Amino acid sequence: MANMPFGTGDGISVDPLRPIKAVTAGVAFPATGIVVVVLTVLRGAERWMDTHDDT
């Protein structure tokens, strides 16, 4: 990761992409879990409907 010097030149460098990466990672993991749960529920409902098919 590149540290890009931003600021007053006092030796402190800031990576402006680090907060964006942290937010992206923080949102991606729970979102993946939600997608997996939804797909599992839908798959279970589909199988349940197939076993209770009256036709």
Secondary structure by P-SEA (a helix, b strand, c coil): ccccccccccccccccaaaaaaaaaaaaaaaaaaaaaaaaaaaaaaaaaaaaccc
